[in-house]
């Protein structure tokens, strides 16, 4: 990147990696794709920025420290050194002068600064919350880090704990995160849909149910006001704030508490899955339906979670499948309030809930209304009678950023017995991680046992203070790194506002779809906060997004534990980096998963050798010069179109292979010393096009071939070829000729030839003459531009 250049800017960024170990060919797809795009844009004349860094905090390095008695910083920096070497061996052309490493103080100083900006704006807060806890990693996990009730890193069974935790108030931006998706026109639709579903906006009504014989009111939210008369019980979550008050006099209190303890070990995301087994226990209490004053039983259930709503659900088993399954299991009443207009429903005979539209029944004054109309009319009635209130709810919950671990950016807050919680002064940043710490086998953060870190002064009163010992979620580090690349050595501010406003948003962001929700959503949130505070002048960080598929081996994702990893180092040693790059790009559509094949690698190697021989040997044209010129310019057109936005590298490479095959159909020249003089203009143009078009994919061999063709400057200073529209115009067309429906020959005819002219050409063709034996065909059928069929 040349900061003084007047060329059009192009910021191409690959998601920076976690330096956990050596890279394999599965990792390579992301970086090879990005490098090919970068090199292509350079050849198209753009001022290209393509930096690289490392997302270097996180659990794996700390777990390795506990296991191997190696400090996380030591192992992390060692892995970074290995990965830098591998990037270079792939030929990835990054601007290493702009490297950022998130675990170094010159970076996490500004991560702490961002925390303080959110705190000042009221978007960072601390509260007690029920959280996912991994007993092995000894830390809190976000819901997305829990897979089937297990920790995604160590596969330990996750439990729930109540802890004081720091949160970012991302929920305040729920609506804007949805609305601004209109700006993401060049994002994959499935990624936008995943984010929309995660944010989960729904319009409905909040209703208060009074607990009978008490002052407790339970609020629930529903999008189905039309089912209010069908409520036959209520379910609350095991972490509902009123649960202890509700069960304090229950005769089966011990059983309820046992149930609560058991279900709290289940992951929240798993509990709300439709196929999950529904479990519950009766509290002995009843709540009153405000629409008909009926008292219905109150249960605690595992399929309701506080974080996905109010923690209380009005259960309508006649018209909700989860409620239906629960009611059937525990013998609870089922009432029909929306009837099927085609076939009258019978609650006793129902095999599943009726969830379609219908006609209101058993619903008082609303009987006979279509159910869709009833939703609005009942909501109007509730608001008029102050029974309920229309609200918009979001599934999105605030971002839990606290981690009870060492290897992360320290949260810059101080506790004072006199002044309470106080932010660290910005001038005192960074709050440094102490290096002389002991890692315990239990996995607990060593920060609490580091008095030189914990003990400090209160920034408000100057008295004794204690530092926060939680560190930040690593997603905070990766939510802004793309801004730091513009001024990575600046020790006065996190980023240069003028530079980021010039270069952002990122023109092309490339990475795995597994980051579709968390990383991308958090980055969008942080940029919006910084924009609101005047630190940046744009709302969205990534203009275009490309999510590549995985490379698999034996049908599954590559993993050391599965023993199916293919080493890029070994392949580069045997075949060279260009072979690995070419095969990685040719393996299939880059947005889809693809199976690795060793035979395919050999095929890519043979092709590159074949291209090399084009430079070593010469081929001279006969009368087919126009045909080769047409093929050359068609290839230029195809490769250019495939590189512009679609990234169909596989079809681009395939078209280059076809051009190479076309060149090889011409006559070789034996005298190698004079080949460059004797080559025809068309062959020279074709060979030169092959080399230039291959350059973004295989830069090393392309550079050598370019030099052999007599060029002094790098191939990446050459202009990308532009196809000639006139060269693509066909003077003749090739038509297959059938005799009685069977292909017998092919002819060439002028592209604008009339039917009579085509018939004359066909009847003079020697092969056709043999089949007709000189006789006049009964019929000649011509399908314009496609084929000729003779009936004899």
N, C-alpha and C positions, 0 to 999 in steps of 0.2 A: 504494500500500500504506500502510495506517494501522497503525503498530505497536501502538497502544493499542486498536484495534478488537476487539470481542468476536465479530465475525462469523467464520464458518468460513473458514479460509485456503484460498487457491488459488494455487499457484506455477505459472505457465505460462511456459515458456521455449522460445525458438527458438534453435537452434544459432547461436552468434555467428559472423559472417562474417569471411573474410580480406579485408582492404581492398586488393585488387589493382587495381581500376579501377571505373568507374561500373557500377551495377547495370542489368540489363535485365529484361524481363518473365519470363524463365526463373527468375531469382533470386527474383522477387516472390512466387511461389507459397508458399514457406515462410513468409514474413513476413506475407503477407495472411491465410493460414490461421490463423496464430497470433494475429493481431490480432482476427480475427473471433471466435475462441474466447474471448479475453480479454474483449472487450466483452460477449459473451453472458453470461459468468460474473459480470461486474459487475452486469448487469441482473437476474441471478438472486440477487443479494444477497451475493455472496462478497467477502471481503477479498482483493483480487487483487494479486499481485506479478508484474510483467512488465517485467524489465529488459533492457538491451541493452549490448553491448560489442563489442570487435574483437580477433580472433585475429591479432595484428599482426606477429609475427616470421615469418621464413620466407625461402625461396630467391628467390621472384619479385622481392621488393624489392631484394635484394642483387644479383641479376643485372641489374636495371634500373640500379642504381648503377654497375656496371661498364660497362654499355653507354652510359649517358647522363651519366655523371659527376655524378649526383645522389645525395646521401647517403640511405641507406634510410629514416632517420627522417623526412627532409623529404618524400619521396614518399609514405610511409605515412600521415603525419599529414594530408597534402593529400588523399589518397584518402578518409580517414576523414571529413574535412569534407564532401566531395562525397556520401558515402553517408549521412551524417546528414541532409543536405538532402533526399535522395531518400526516406529513410524518412518524413520529415515530409510530403513531397509525397504519399505513399501514404496518409497519415492513420494511420500506425502509432503507437499511443499508448504509447510506452515511458516508463519512469521514468528519464529521462536523468541525474538526480542520482546514480544508482547505476552509471553507466557504468564499465566497466573496459577498459583498453587494455593488452594483455599485453606490449608493448614498452617500457612506461614503468617506471622504477625502483620506483615505489610498488607495482607488481604483481609484477615479476620478482624483487624482494627475497624475496617469499614463495614463489615457485617454487623459488628456491635453498634456502629454509628446508625445503621439502618434500624436496628432494634430500638434505639433511643428516639429516632424520628417517629416511629409508630407509637411509642409510649407517650410522647408529647402530644400526639394527635388523638390519644385515647383509644388507640387500636391495639395496644399491648396491655394485657391485664393478667392477674393471677387469681385463680379460684380453685376450690376443692372440687374434684371431679372423679367420677368412676372411669378408670382407664384400663386399656389392655396392658397386661403385664407379662413379660416373658421371664419365667423364673431362672432360665439358663443364662440369658443375656443380661439379666438383672436390669431391665430398663422398660420404659413405656414404649408401646408400639402404636402407630396410627392404625386405623381400621384397615387401610389398604395394605399394611404390612402383615396382616393376619390372613392366612390362606387355610380354609377349612378348619378353623379353630387352632391353627398352629403358626408358630413364628416362621416367617418366610425365610429367615436366615439359618436357623438351627433346627427347625421342625419340632420344637418343644411345644407341649400343650399350653396355650395361653389362658391366663386367668384374669379376673378383674380385681382392681384395687382402688381404694379411695385415696387420692393424693392431691396435695396442693401443687398446681401446675400453671405454667405460663402459657397463654394463648394469644394468637393474633386474631383480631375480629374481622375475619374475611367475610363473615355473614353480612356485614354492613355494605359489602360490594356485590351481593348476590345478584341484584337486578342489573347492575351495570355490566357484570361479567356475562350475563345473558344478552343484553341489548347490544353490546359492542361486538358480538359475534358477526354482526353485519359487516364489520370491517375485515373479517377473516375470510374473504372470498376465495383465497388460494390455499385454504386448509382442506385436508381430506374430510369429506362429509361425515365419515364414521367417527373421527376424532371430535368434531363439533357435537355430534349426537351424544357421545360418551360424556362430554362435559355438561351438556344440557341435562342429561339424566342424573348426573352427579349433583348438580345444583338443585334440580328437582323442584321447580316452581309449580305450585298448585293453588288454585283459587277455591275457597270454600267458606265455611262458617264455623266459628268457635261457639261451643255451647257449654254452659255450666250445669253440671249435675250435682245436686246437693246430696251429701251422704245423710241418710236417715238417722234421726236422733243424734245429730252432732252439728257443729258449725263448719265442718269441713266441706269445701266445694271442690269438685274435680272438673277441670276444664278439658274438653276434648275438641279436636278439629276434624271436620269431615267435608269431603267434596260431594257427599251424597245426602243432602238434606232431605231428599225424597224418601229415604229409608228410616227416618226418625221414629215413625210409629212401629217399626219392626224391631226395635231394640229389646232384647230379652235378657241381656246381662251386660256387665261392663268389665273390662280387663285393664289392669294397671301393670306397669313394668316393675321388675324386682328392685329397681333403683329409684322409684318414684319418691320425691321428697316427703310425701305425707305417709309413707307406708308404715313407719314405726308407730306413728300416732294411731293409725287405723287398726293395727293388730295388737295394741298394748293390752287390751282386755279380751282378746280372742281366746276361747277355750282350747283351741289347737295351735296356740302361738308357737310352741316348739317345732311343730310339724311345718308351719309356714316358714319359720326362720331356716329350717333345714332345707326346704325347697328353694328359698332365696339363695342360700349359699351354693347349692348345687347348680342352679341355673346361671349364677353370676360367673361361673367358670366357662360358660359357653360364650363364644364370640358373638358380638352384636350383629355383625353382618350375616353370620350363619343363621342366627335366630329368626331373622325376618325373611329368609328364603322360603318360597312357597312350598317346597317339598320337605322342609324341616318338620320333624315330629312336634306336634303341639302339646305342651304340658301345662298344667295349672293346678291351683289349689284355692278353695273357697275361703274368703276372709271372715265369713260370718256377718258381714255388713251388707247393707242394701243402699242403692242410690235411686233417686227419684227422677224419672223422665219428665222434664218440664213441659212437654207438649201434651201428655195425657195423665200426668201425676201417678203413673204406675211405678211401683217399687220393683227394681230388678236386682238380682244378686251381684255382688262385687267379687271378682276373682283376681288373683295374681297369675299372670301367664308369661311363658317364656317367649312368645312371639310378638311381644310389645317391648320396644326399647325407648327410653327417654330421649336419646339423642336424635331419633328420627321423627319426633313430634312432641306432644305434650306429656307423653308417658301414660296417657289414659285413652282407651279406645272404646267407643260405644259399639257393642257387638250386635250385628244384624245377620244371624246365621242363615236366614232365608235368602239373602242377597249378597253374601260375601263368602267365598269359598273357604278361607282360613277359619272364619267364625263358624261356618257349617261343620267343618271337620272337628273343631273343638267341641261344639255343642253335641254332636253325635257321640263323641268319645265320652263325655261326662253327663249325658242324658239331660241336657238343657233344652228349654222350649225353643221351637222354631215357628215363626209366624210369617205369613205371606202378606206383604203390603204392596207389591207390584205384581200384577197378574199377567200371565202370558196371553196376549190377545188371540192366539191361535188355539191354545189348549189350556184349559183351566188347571191351575196348579193345586196339588194336594201335598201339604207339608209332610204327612206321614209316609208318602210314597216317593218323595224326592230322593234322588241319588247324588245330587250335587246342587249347589246354590244356583238360583236363577239370577244371572247378572246382566241380562239384556234389558232393552227398553220395554215398557209395557204400560198397563193401565193401573192407576192407583186404586187400591182396595184397603179396607180396614184402616183408613187414614182420616177419619172424621170428615170435616168439610172439604177435604181435598180429594175425596173419592171420585173416580170417573175421569180425572185429569190424566193426560199423557204424562209419563214419569219425567220426561225432560222439562216440560212446562212446570211441573210441580217443584222441581229443584229451586227455581227462582221464586215462585209464589210462596213456598214454605219459608225460604230465607227472608223474603219481605215481611211475612207475618212474624217471624222470630225477632227481627229487628224492631218492628213496630211494638211488640209486647216486651221488648228488652230481654228476651229469652236467649238470643244469640246475636253474634255480630260478624259481618262479612270480613274475612281476613285473607291475606296471601301468605302462604307458608312455603318455606324452602327446606329441602332435604339437607342441604349443605350445612355443616356445623363448623364452628370456629376451629382454626388451625392450632392444634396442640403442638407446641414447639419444644417443651421441656424434655430433656433426656437425662437420666440418672447415670451418666457415663463421663469418662474423662476426655476422650478424644473427640472434642467438638469445641466450637467457639464458646467461651464462657459468657453467660448472660450478664450484662453489665449493670447489675443492681446490687444494692447494699441494704442490709437490715440494721436498724438502730432501735434500741429499746425506747428511746425518747422520741425520735422523729418518724418511726415507722419505716416503710419501704422508700428508698431514695435511689434515683438514677445516678450512675457514675457521671462525673463531669466529662463532657466531650474532650476536653483538653487532656484528661487523664487516660484516654484510650491509647493503645489497646490494653485491656485487662488480660495479662499474659497467663498462659497455662504454665504452672510450675513443672519443671522437667524432672526434678529429683523426687519421684513418687514411687510408691510400691503398689504393684498390681496384685490384688488378692484373688485366690482361686475362686471365691464366691462370685466374682465378677462385679463387685461393688465399685462405685466410683472412688478413686483414691483422693479426690479433692477434699473430702470432708476430714481426712486425716493429714492434711497439709496446712498446718497452722500459719505458715508464712503466706499462704494464699488466702485462707479464710479470714484471718484477723486484719482489720484495716480501720480507717477512720471514716466516720460519717461525713459525707460531703456537705451536710446542712449545719450540724452543730460542732463538728470536729471531735466528738466523743468516740467511744468504742463502737465499731461497726463490724458486721459479718458479711462476707461476700456470699452471693448466691452460688451454690455449688452445682446446680443443674447446668448443663451445656445445651446449646441449641441443636435442634433437628438439622441434619445436613441439607435438607431441602431449602433452608434459609440461605445457605452458602450458594447454592446453585440458582437461586431466584433472581440474581442480579449480576452474575459474573460476566455476562456479555457486555455490560456497561464498562467494566473495569478494563477490558481489552483495549479501549481507546486511549487510555492514559495509565498504563499499569505501574509506572514508576512514580506517580504523583503521591507525595507524602503529605500534601496539604488538604486534599479533598478526595472523595471516593472515585469521582470521574469528572472529566471536563465537560461541562454543560454544552458548550458550543460544539464540541466534537461529537458528542452523542446525539445532539439534535441534527447534525449534518449527516451522520452515518446510520442512524436508526430511523425506522425499525429495520431489523435484519431482513435483507432481501430474500435469503434462502436459509432456512433452518432445517437440519437433517438429523434424524435420530429415531430410536425405536418407538413403536406404538405403545410399549409398556409404560412410557412416560406421558401418555395422552392426558391423564387426569392430574396427577399430583404436580409434577414439575411444571408442566405448562400452565396449569391453573394458578399455582402459587406465583410463577413469574409474571403472569398477567396481573395478578392482584398487587404485587409489589410495585410494578411499573405504574399502575393507576394511582397508588398512594403517592409515589414520588411525583407524578404529574400534578396531582391535586395540591401538593406542597410547593410546586413551582421549580422542582429540581430538574425535571425533564419536560420536553414540549410535545410528547406523543402519548397516546393512550394504550397502544398495543406494541409489544416488543418484537413480534415475529410476523412479517407480512406474508411470507409463504412458508409452508411447512410440508416436508416430505418425510413419511415414515416408512422405512425399509422393512422388509420381512426378514425373518431369521434364516440362517443357514443351518440345516439339520444334517445329522449323520445317523444312519440306521433308523431314520424316521423320527428321531427325537432331538431336542435342542442339545448342542454340544456342551459337555460338562465334564470336568475332571472326575467327579464322583461316578459318572456313568461310563467312563473310559472310552468315550467316542470323540475326543478332541483331536483335531488335525492341526499339527504345528505349522505355522506359517514360516518359521525359521528354517525348518527342514526342507520345505518345498522351494523356498527361495534359494537355498543352497544347491538344490538339484536342478531346478528349472529356470531360476532367475525371477526377479520381482515382477517383470512385465507379464510373464506367464500367469502368475498368481492373480495379478490385477485383471488381466484379460478374462480369465475363466470366471472370476468373481462377478464381473460385470455381465458376462455372457450366460451365466447359469440359469437365468430366467427373468421374468418381470421383477424389477427390484422391489416393488411394493408387496410382493408375495413371498411366502416361505419357499425355500428351494433345498433339494437334497444334494449334498456334496458327492462328487464322483471322481475318483482318482483317474479313471480313464478319460474323463472330460478334461482334466488338467493336461494330460499327454496330448490330447487333441489340440488344445490351445497352443501348446509348445510347438507342435508340428506346423500349425498355421503360421506362427511367427517366423519359423524357419523358411517357410514357403515365401513369405513376403520378403525376407532378407535376400532370397535368391533372385527376386525381381530386380534388386539393386545390383547384384553381382553379375547376373546374366541380362541380356537384352532381348526384347521380342519386337519383331518388325511386323507392321500391318500389311495385309494384302488389300483387297478391294473393300474391306469392312470398316474403313475409317469412320464413317458416319455412325455406324452402330456402336463403336467403342466410345465415341464422343458423347453420344446420347446416354450410354450407360454411366459414364463418368459423372455427367451433370445430374442424372437422376439420383445417383448415390450421394452427391453433395447435398441435394435437396432433402433426401430422406434422412441423412445423418443430422443435418441442421434442425429439421423438424422434430426429430426424436430427442434432441438435446435441449430444445426450448420448452421447458416447463414439464414435459411428460417424463423425461428421464428414462426413455425406453432404450437403455444401453444395449440390451440384448438384440433388438431388431436393428439398431444402428450398426453394430458389429457384424451382424448377419449380412447386411447390405454391402459392407466393405468386402466381406468374404466373396460375395457374388462378383464384385468388380475385379477382385484378384483372379477369380476363375476365368473371367472374360479376357483378361490380359493374357492368361496362359493359353488361350486358344490360338494365339498368333505365333508366327514362325520365329523360333530362336535364332539369334545371330551368333555365328561361331567365333568370329574375331572379336574377342573381348576388349582388345586395346582401342578399338575404334567405335565401340558400341554407342557411346554418348552422341557421336556425330551422326551415326547412321539410324538411330532411333527416329521413328516418325514423330511428328508434333503431337499426334493423338496419344501415342504410347507414353511419351514424356509427361503429358498432362495427366494421364490416368495414374501413372506411377507416383507422381508428385502428390496428386489428390489422395491416394491411399496413405501415404506417409503422414500428410497433414491431418487427415481425418482420424488416423489412429493415435495421434500424439496425446490427446487428453487421457486416453486409456492406457497406453504403453509408452510413457515419456522417454525411457532410457534408450530403447532400441530405435524409437522414432528420431531422437536427437542424433544418433550415429548414422542412420540412413540419410538424414537430411544433410549431414556433412559430406557423406559419400556422393550425394547428388550435386556437390560443388558449392554449397551454401556456407558462408562464413559466420553469420550470426545464428543465435539459437533459434530453433524451430518455433519457440514460444514468442518470438518477435515477428514471426511470419503472420500475414493476414489470413484469416479464415476464408476459404474460397466461397465465392458466390456463384450459384448455378445460373447458367444461361438458358432463359426460357425458350429461345429459338432453337437451341440444341436439343431440347426435349420434344420438339415437334417432329412427329414421325412422317417421313415421306412415303413410306411403305408400311403395310401391315402383313403379318403372317397369319394365314388362315389354314386350319386343319381341313382336310378333304376326306369325307367318308364315301364309301361305296356300299350301298345297301346297309347303311348304319354302322359300318366298321371302318375305323381309321386306316387309310391306305397311304396318304401322302400329306405334304404341307406345301403351300404355295405362298409366294410374296406378290402382293398386288398394290398399286398406288392407293394411298389412304382414302382418296376421294373417288375411287373407281366406281363406275356404274355396273349394274348387274350383268349386262351383255359383255362388258369388258372382262369381268371376273370369269364368266363362263368360257370365253375364248382362252384365257390363261389356263384354266383347269383342263380343258380338252386338249391343250397342247402339251400338258405335263406328261413326260415319258412314262412315269409310274402309273398314272391314271389310264393312259393309252393301253398299257398292258392289260389292265383289269377290264376295260371296255371292249378290248379286241377290235378297236376301230369302229365299233357300232355306235349309233346315236343313242344316248340314254333316254329312257322313257320320261324321266323327270329330273330336273336340277333344282334343288331347294337351297336357297341362300339365306342364312340368318346373318343379317348385316353386322359386320365387324367381328363375327364369332366363328362361323363354320360354313362349309359347303357340303351338301349330301347329294350323291348321284344315285338314282334308282335305275337299275339295269335288269 
